[in-house]
Amino acid sequence: MNANTPGLLRTWPAENNWQVILVHAIDNKYKCLDLTGQVSNNDKYIFGFEWSSEQMYIVISDQNSEAASGTKVTLSVDNTMIGSYAVDKRASAEGMSTMRALIPMSEADRLSSLLKVGGNVQIGTDEATYSASLDGMTNSLNEVGACLTEAGALPTGG
C-alpha cells in the first residue's frame, strides 16, 4: 500500500494473541496498533492500544454496539484497577462500533511497564469487559517501538 493513502501499511509477527499493525489513518497520521480479540461466527471484537508520536489510547471495536458504549473505559492489569479514561471518539463502520479513550502520556511508560509484567489485562466499558492474556506483550511492545520508529520516518510522519 502507498504510504500516502490511508490504510494498513504493515503488520509485525503476532506475539501470542497480540498483533502490531502500522496504519495511515484518515486524519493523515500514522498510528501503531497493538490489538487482540475474538473473531468467530457468534462473536467479533478487537481491543488493545493505539500509539502515535503524540498520544496513547485504549481502543475497542465490537459488533455489539451496546458493548462498545459508555463515557469511560477502565483498565486493569491482573484485576488491579490502573485507571479510568474518558471516551474521546466513537465511530461505526462495517458492522462494528468503535470507541477510543485517551491515556495521558504521563501514564504511558508506567502502563507499558505494567503490561510487560502482568498476567492479563481487562478493559471495561459500561456494558462489557474485554480480557486477554499478556503473554507475548513484552515482545509486542518492542514491535510497537519499531512501528513508531518506522512511522516517524514516513512522509508527513506520525
C-alpha positions as CSV (number, residue, x, y, z in Angstrom):
1,M,0.0,0.0,0.0
2,N,1.1,3.6,-0.7
3,A,2.2,5.4,2.5
4,N,0.3,8.5,1.2
5,T,-3.0,6.6,1.1
6,P,-5.0,5.8,4.3
7,G,-5.0,2.1,5.2
8,L,-2.9,-0.7,6.5
9,L,0.8,-0.3,5.8
10,R,2.5,-3.2,7.7
11,T,2.0,-5.9,10.2
12,W,4.5,-7.5,12.6
13,P,4.5,-11.1,13.5
14,A,1.9,-11.9,16.1
15,E,3.1,-12.4,19.7
16,N,0.7,-15.0,21.1
17,N,-2.7,-13.2,20.9
18,W,-1.2,-9.7,20.2
19,Q,-0.7,-8.2,16.8
20,V,1.0,-4.9,16.0
21,I,0.0,-3.1,12.8
22,L,1.0,0.2,11.3
23,V,-1.8,2.2,9.7
24,H,-2.1,5.5,7.9
25,A,-5.3,7.0,9.3
26,I,-7.8,9.2,7.5
27,D,-6.6,12.1,9.7
28,N,-3.2,11.7,7.8
29,K,-1.4,10.5,10.9
30,Y,0.5,7.2,11.2
31,K,-0.6,5.0,14.1
32,C,0.7,1.8,15.6
33,L,-2.0,-0.5,17.0
34,D,-1.3,-3.4,19.3
35,L,-4.5,-5.5,19.2
36,T,-6.1,-8.8,20.3
37,G,-9.6,-10.0,20.1
38,Q,-12.1,-12.7,19.1
39,V,-13.5,-13.5,15.7
40,S,-16.0,-16.3,15.4
41,N,-19.4,-16.8,13.9
42,N,-21.1,-15.6,17.0
43,D,-18.7,-13.0,18.4
44,K,-16.5,-10.4,16.8
45,Y,-14.4,-7.8,18.7
46,I,-10.9,-6.4,18.9
47,F,-9.3,-4.3,21.6
48,G,-6.0,-3.0,22.7
49,F,-3.8,0.1,22.4
50,E,-3.1,2.7,19.8
51,W,0.1,4.8,19.8
52,S,1.1,7.7,17.7
53,S,4.1,10.1,18.2
54,E,1.9,12.2,20.4
55,Q,-0.8,10.0,22.1
56,M,-1.7,6.7,23.5
57,Y,-5.2,5.3,23.5
58,I,-7.3,2.3,24.5
59,V,-9.3,1.1,21.5
60,I,-12.3,-1.2,21.4
61,S,-14.2,-2.3,18.3
62,D,-17.2,-4.7,18.7
63,Q,-20.0,-5.9,16.5
64,N,-22.2,-5.5,19.6
65,S,-22.8,-1.7,19.7
66,E,-24.1,-1.9,23.3
67,A,-20.9,-3.5,24.5
68,A,-18.8,-0.7,23.0
69,S,-20.7,2.1,24.7
70,G,-20.5,4.4,27.7
71,T,-18.5,7.5,28.5
72,K,-15.4,5.9,30.0
73,V,-13.1,2.9,29.7
74,T,-11.5,1.2,32.7
75,L,-8.1,-0.5,32.5
76,S,-7.0,-3.3,34.9
77,V,-3.9,-5.5,35.0
78,D,-4.3,-8.7,36.9
79,N,-7.6,-7.5,38.3
80,T,-6.0,-4.3,39.8
81,M,-7.5,-1.1,38.6
82,I,-4.9,1.0,36.8
83,G,-7.2,3.9,35.6
84,S,-10.4,5.1,34.2
85,Y,-10.3,7.1,30.9
86,A,-12.8,9.3,29.2
87,V,-14.0,8.2,25.7
88,D,-13.0,10.8,23.2
89,K,-14.0,9.3,19.9
90,R,-16.6,7.0,18.5
91,A,-17.2,5.6,15.0
92,S,-19.3,2.9,13.3
93,A,-18.3,1.1,10.1
94,E,-18.8,-2.3,8.5
95,G,-21.0,-3.5,11.4
96,M,-18.5,-2.6,14.1
97,S,-18.8,0.0,16.8
98,T,-15.5,1.6,17.8
99,M,-14.6,3.7,20.8
100,R,-11.3,5.2,21.9
101,A,-10.1,6.6,25.2
102,L,-7.1,8.8,25.7
103,I,-4.4,7.7,28.1
104,P,-2.3,10.7,29.3
105,M,1.2,10.4,28.0
106,S,2.4,10.9,31.6
107,E,1.0,7.4,32.3
108,A,2.2,5.7,29.1
109,D,5.6,4.4,30.5
110,R,4.0,3.2,33.7
111,L,1.3,1.4,31.8
112,S,3.8,-0.2,29.4
113,S,5.8,-1.5,32.4
114,L,2.7,-3.0,34.0
115,L,1.6,-4.6,30.7
116,K,5.1,-6.3,30.4
117,V,4.9,-7.9,33.9
118,G,1.2,-8.6,34.2
119,G,-0.5,-11.9,33.5
120,N,-3.7,-10.5,31.9
121,V,-5.4,-7.2,31.1
122,Q,-9.0,-6.2,31.4
123,I,-10.6,-3.3,29.6
124,G,-14.1,-2.4,30.7
125,T,-17.0,-0.3,29.3
126,D,-20.4,0.3,30.9
127,E,-21.7,-2.9,29.3
128,A,-18.8,-5.3,28.8
129,T,-15.4,-6.4,30.0
130,Y,-12.7,-7.5,27.5
131,S,-9.9,-9.6,28.9
132,A,-6.8,-11.1,27.4
133,S,-3.6,-12.8,28.4
134,L,-0.5,-10.6,28.4
135,D,1.7,-13.5,27.2
136,G,3.9,-12.1,24.5
137,M,3.2,-8.4,25.4
138,T,6.9,-7.6,26.1
139,N,7.9,-8.6,22.5
140,S,4.7,-6.9,21.2
141,L,5.6,-3.6,22.9
142,N,9.1,-3.9,21.4
143,E,7.4,-4.2,18.0
144,V,5.3,-1.1,18.9
145,G,8.7,0.8,19.3
146,A,9.8,-0.4,15.9
147,C,6.5,0.6,14.4
148,L,6.7,4.1,15.9
149,T,10.3,4.4,14.5
150,E,9.1,3.4,11.1
151,A,6.1,5.7,11.3
152,G,8.3,8.6,12.2
153,A,10.4,8.0,9.1
154,L,7.4,8.1,6.7
155,P,6.4,11.2,4.7
156,T,4.5,13.7,6.9
157,G,5.4,11.3,9.7
158,G,3.4,10.2,12.6
